[in-house]
Amino acid sequence: MSSVSTSASPTLTGPPATTGLPTTSAGGPGAPSRPGLTLAVILTVQLMLVLDATIVNVALPIIHTTFGFSAADLSWVLNAYTLAFGGLLLLGGRLGDVLGYRRTFTLGVIIFIAGSILGGAALSGSWLIGSRAIQGIGAAMAAPAALALLTRSQPEGPARNRALGLFTAVSSGGGSVGLLLGGILTSAASWRWSFFINVPIGIAVLILGTRLLPATERRREPFDIPGALAASIGMIALVAGFVWLPEDGLSTRTVIAFALAVIGLASLGLIERRASHPLFAFRLLKDPQRVTALLGFMLIVGPQMAAFFFLVQFLQVVHGYDAFLSGLAFLPLTLGIFGMSRITPRLVNRFGPYGVALAGSVLLIIGHLLFSRLTVETDYWSGVLLPMILLGVGGGLSFMPFSARILGGVPRSDQGAAAGLMQTAQQAGGVALGLAGLIAISGISSGSGAAVPVPELITGMDRAFTAGAIFVGLSLVITLVSLIMSRLAQPVAGRSVDARSSTAP
């Protein structure tokens, strides 16, 4: 049973007997006595993990000079983190289910801190890239555990909706915060502080987390090592293929990556069907409402992530913004997401997740279409500010309802796997649809070499933002179909209950 029970969401309502899935109560074992502080710890870690995907972006020119990177090698400063983070999320989610969420969360944060120290102290390019991979491994363990701990520590209903609203705001707005913070640190101190700043924050989180986070049980069962290897190889290869696609096209390494992904994920399916204690809970995909929510979520995350790439290019290449001003320009989007995170849970409780997600999708479509009309003469105040606000408000309205539908009705034993699944969908949407699909459609190189010529940039942005609006439109259609399916299923479920009641002695 989901935490967003409303009359507008029939598949997320009703007594537990209609779903057959156990629910989580805030008063259960290990529930925290101070849920507000517990939530603050979880949100702090999630923000730290998400902004690290973009905080180094504005420092790439300086890093390029420091270590003498080629343009292709420089992209690995970003890609190493993306590959490890996105490729290991399924494994990290299941580790939390088996080892316990607090234990996995703590171990992930420790690994992330170690990677941050190594990154800040890097003396060579390969050292820096290796530290980014270590950060990604830690993030892949900590992020699903953090989301699973959130569902454990917040009571079902409005309280969990509010927590999910804040969590999704941090997840979606953290990228723009990373651009702003990276610009400030790089300009005021050094690019190395983009790494070192994680250390005191991470240590504080560890100290508070051991006292506040709910204790969760460890399962005494064998770990599915073949499944873990298949999932890791398949997901890392898939992410790698989508990372290389806009840079290389269908090159040899791109084709090999996609082939390995198919082999790895197909092997995972075969292994899990025979495993006594499978790594991945395929039963989570038997719910059509969860599957449609995952698809819709990916289709809105991709264009949102691509918007960061294109708009930073537009502001720096066309208008000559520096690192700090580029990050500051995204402030309206960030404020829109975080501002709506306080309102969206109440809207979901009042109107249901479907209606709120549909309204947010409409705003996103309008924002992307407005961005597709940018020209060389368009300045920030007349042509960028309004669609930037629309992307922020629309994203703030959309992300939380999708998250609630994905995580609704998940058994306690599968909460880590569900969290990993949702965050994998977010990473896949951002990397595959956004940083690969839309950049490929634009025809603009995503490498970190010379600046893109202005005419090519404008033409590419037009194509990409138009395609982004189409992607969000597909998400809107999927959500509408899912809503209709849930409405049609409600009378059927009601008749089944009535039939059972009439035959009861």
N, C-alpha and C positions, 0 to 999 in steps of 0.2 A: 504494500500500500504506500502510495507516494505521500510526500509531505505537502503536496499542493492540492488538497481535496477541495474541489469546487464543482458546482453544478455544470459548469461549462466544460468540464474535463471528465467525462463519464468513465473512462478507463483508469483514471487515477483515484477513483472514489469507491465507496462501498466497504463492507465489512471485510476483514482479513480472509474470510472463507472463500471469497470470490477470486482471490489471487493464489491462495495456497502458499504464500510466501511469508515468512516471519518478518516482523517489523522491529525497529530499534526504539527503545525508550530511553529518555534522558536519565531516568532513574535507575537504569540497569547497572550491572557490575562495572566498576571502573569509571562511572560517570563523574565528571569533575564538579567540584563545589563552586568553582568560579568560571562559568562558561564564557564570560566576556573576555577574561584574560587568556583563557585557552584559545579562543578564536583569534585574538590578537597575535599570539605566537604562530598559529597556523598561517594567517594572512601574511605575516612578516616573511616567513620562509618562502611562501609562494611568490611574493613580490620579488624577493631576492633571486629566485630561480628564473623567473620569467624575464626580468629586466637584463639578466646577464646574456640573453640572446641578442640584445641590441646595444648594450652599454659600450661595447668596444667599437661599434661601427664608426663613430665620429673620430676615433683615434687611429683608424687604419692608415691614413697617410703618414702619420708620425711613426707608427710601427713599421711601415714599409721602409722608411728611411733608416730606422734604428737597426734593422736586421737585414736590409738589402733583399727583401722578398721580391720575387717576380709577381706579376699580377695574378697568375694562376695559384701560386703558393700562398699568396696573401689571403685568398678566399678561404683557405683552410683554417684560418683563425676563427672564422665564423662557422664553417662547416663541421669542424671536429666536435664542437659542442652540440650542434644540431643532430649529427649522426648518432652520437652516444645517447643523447637525451631522448630523441624520438624513437631510435631503434630499440632501446631497452625498456621502454615504458611498460609493455605487456609483462615482461619478466619482473620488473620492479613491483608492479601491482600485485602479482601473485606471491612474490616474496613476503609482502606484508600480510597476506592471508595465512601463510604458513608459519612465518617466524614471529608474527605479532606486529601490529602497526607501529606502536611506539618504538620498539626495538629497531625496526627497519627505518623509520623516520630518523632516529638518532644516528644510525650508521650512515645513512645517506648524507646527512648534514655534515658529519665528520669528514667524509670523503670529499664533499664539496668544498669545505674549508681548506683541506689539504691542497686541492687543485688550485684554489684561489691564491694561497701562499706561494705555490710553485709558479703560477702565472705572473704574479707581481715581481718575483725574483728572477724571472727568465733571463738567461744570458745568451740564448740563441733562438733562432726561429723554430727549430724542431722541438726545443724545450717548451716554448710557448704553446705550440700546437698540441703537444702531449698533455700539458696541464689543462687545456680546454677540454680534451677528451675525458680527463679525470673528473673535471667539473660536471660534464654531462652524465657520467656514470652515477655520481652522487645525486644529481637532480632527478634521474630516472628512478632512483630508489625513494627519495624523499617526497616527491610530488604526489604520487598515488597514495602513499601512506598518509600524507597531510589531509587529502580530501576524504579518505576513509575515516580518519580521526575526527574530522569535522562532522560527519554524519553520526558518529558515535557520541560526540560531546554535545550536540544540539538536539533538543526535543523535536519530534515530528510536528509539523504544522507551521505556523507563522514564524517561530523562532528559527527553524531550519531554513525556511525560505529567505529570511533576512541574511542568514549566514551564507547561503549559496549566492545571494545577490552580491554580497561583498567579495566572495571568493572569485566569482566570474568577472567582477569588475577589475580585480587585481590581475587576473589572468589575461584579460583582453586589453587593459590599459597599461599593463606593466611595460610593454614594448616602447610606448611613447615616453614613459617615465625614464626608461633606460637611455633613450636618446638625449633627454634633457640633462640627466645626471651625468652621463658620459661627457657631454659638452662642458659642464661646469668643472668636473674633476680634471679633464684634460687641459682646459684653459687655465685653471687656477693652480694646479699642482703638477701632475704627471699622469700619463696614461696608465702607469702602474697602479695608481689608486683606484682604477676601475676594478682591479682585482682585490687589492688590500682592504677596501671598504667592506668586503664580505666577512672579513675575519672577526672584528668585534661584534658585528650583528649576529653572525653564526654562533659565537661563543655565548652571547646573551640568550639566544634561543635555546641552546643546549641546557643551560642552567635552569631557565624557566620551564622548559619542556619536561625535564625529569620530575618536576614538582606538580605540573598542572595537567599534562596530557593524560588521558585515561589509559590505564593499563589494559592490554589486550592479550588474550591467551595465545600460546604457541601450540601448534598442532604437532602431535607426535605421529608423523606419517612420513613415508619416504618421499624425497623430492624428485620430481620428474626431470631428470637431467637430460635425456634425449629431447624431450619437448622444449626445455629451456634452450638447448643448442639450436634446434630448428627455428624457434621463435626469434632468437637473437640474430642468427644469420639471415633469416628471411626479412626481418624488419630493417636491419641495418642496410642490407643490400637494396631494399625498396627505397629507403630514404636517400641513399647514395645515388641511385638512378635518377631520382627526381631533382637532386641537387645538381647533378652533372648535365641533365638534359638541356637547360637553357644555355649553358656554357659551351657544350660540345655537340649538341644535337644527338643523333643516333650514332655516336662514335662506338668504337670497340668496347671501351670500358663501360659506357652507358648500357649497351646491349647485354654485356656480361652481368652487370649489376641487376638488371631486371630479370635475367634468366635465373640467377641465384635466388632472387626474391621469390619467383614462382616455385622453384624447387624447394626452398626452405619452408614456405608457407603451406605448400601441398603436403610436404613431409609432416609438418606440424598437425595438419588435419588427420592424417593416417595414424600418427603416433597417439594422438589424444583419444581416438576412438577405441584404442586397445589398452590405454593406461588405466591402472586401478586408481591412481590419484593424479588426474590430469592437471597440467600446468594452467591451461586456459579453460575457463568455464563457458563452453560453447552454448550451454543452456541459456545464457544471458541474451543470445541472439534469436531465441525462439519467440520472443515477444515482438510482434510487428511494430508496436508503438515505439519501442526502444530503438529498433532498426531505423525507422523513418526519422526519429529524432537525431540519431547519429549522422544520417545522410544530410539532413537539413542543416545540422550544426557545421559539418565540413564545408558546405556550400556557402555559408556566410562568413566563416573564419578565413577562407582563402582570399577573397577580395579585400578583406580588412587588412590582412598581413601584407598583401601586395601594395596597398595604398601607402604604407610606410616607405617602401622602396621608391615608388614613383614620385611621391611628393617631396621626399628629401632631395631627389635628383632635380626636380623642378625648381625648388627653392634655391639650391646651391648653384645649379648650372645656369638657370635663366635669370635669377635675381641676385646671385652672388652672396647668399647668406653664409655665415661661418657656422662652425659646429654648434656654438651656444644658441645662436638665433634659430637655427634649424630645429633644435630641440624645443625651444620656447614656442615656436610656431605651432607645435602640436598640443599646446596647453588646452585650447578649447575642446579638442577631441577627448583629452584625458579627463577634463572637468565634466564633460558630458557623460562619459561612462561612469565615473565615480558618483556624480550627482544622481543619475538615474538608478544607481545601485541601492539608494535609500528609498526610492519610490516603487521600483519594479516589484519587490515582494508583496507590497500591499495591493498593487494592481493585479498580480497573479492570484492572490487570495480572493479578490473581488470579481475578476472577469475570467479567470482560468488561464493556464499557460498558453493555450492555442491563440486566443485573441490577442494577448500581449505580444507574442512572437510575431504574429501577422502584422501588427501595427509597426513593430520595430523593423520588419523586413521592408515595408513600404518606404519608411524613411531612408533606409540604406539604399534602396533602388534609386530614389530621387537624388541622394548624395552622390552616388557613382555616376549617374547621368549628368549631373552638373559638372563634375570633375572632367568628364569626357569632352567638355566644351572649352577647356582651358586653351589659351593662346599665348603667344609671346607677350602680347600687350596686357594680359590679365595680371593685375597686382593682387597682393595678399588680401587686402581689405574688401575689394569689390568682387573677387572671384573665388577665393580659397576659404575665407572664414566661414561662410554659411554652409557649404557642403561639409567642411570639417566638423562643424557643430552637429550636422545631421548624422554623420558617421558615428559621432560619440553618443548622441542620444539614441539613435537606432540600435547601435551595438549594445548599449546599456539595457534597452528594452528586450532585446532578442536573446542574449546569451544565457541569462538565468533561467528562463522557461525551458530552453532546450536541456540545460543541465538537470533541472528537476525531473524532466521526463526520462532522461537517460538513467538517472540514479534511483528513480522511483521503483518500489517493489523489489529491491535487491536483498537477498538473504544476508544475514550478518556474516556468514562464512565467505561470501563472494564480494564484499564491499571493496576490498583492495583491487580485485580483478576488474570490477566495474569502473573504479576510479582510473585505473590504467587504461581501460578501453576508451573512456571518454577523452582522456588527455592524449591518447594515441590518435583519436579522430581529430582533435584540435591540431596536433602537430602535422598529421597527414594533410589536413585541409590547408594549413599555412604553407607547408613546404611543397606539396604536390600541386594543389590548385592555385596557390598564390605565387610562391617564389619560382615555380617551374612552369605551370600551365599558363598563367597570365603574362609572365615575362616572355615566354615563348611566343604567345599570341602577339605581344607588342613588337617583337623583333628587336628589342633592346638587349644588349649583352648585360648579364648580371655580374660580370667580372669586376675587379677593383682596379682596373687600369685607368686609361685616359678618360676624361669626361666625355659623355655622349654628346654628339653634335645636336644643337638645339632643334633644328627641323625634324631630325629623327626622333628626338625625345618627345616632341609635341604629337607627332603622328602616332608613335607607339603608345603614348598615354591615352589618346583617343580610343584606340582599339582595345586596350587593356581595361579601361574603366567601363566601356560599353559591354565587354564580355563579363566584367564583374557584376554589372547590373543584371545581366542574363542569369548568371549563377545564382544570385540572390533571388531572382524571380523563380528559378527552379525550386529553391528552398521553400518559397512561399507556396508553390503548387503542391509540393510534397506535404507541407504542413496542413493545407486544406484537405487533401485526400485523407491524411491521417485523422483529421477531425471528423470527416464524414464517416470513415470506417468505425471510429469509436462511438459515434452517435447511433449507427446502425447496429452495433454490437450490444448496445445497452438494453434494448427491448428483448433481444434474444436471451441475454443473461437473466433478465427479469422473468421471462417465461420459464426458463429452466428451474429457477428457484421456486416459482409457483407450482410447477409440476412435481418437484420433489416434496413440497409441503403437502400437496393434495394426496400423495401416495403414502405419506407417513402415517403410521398407526396412531 
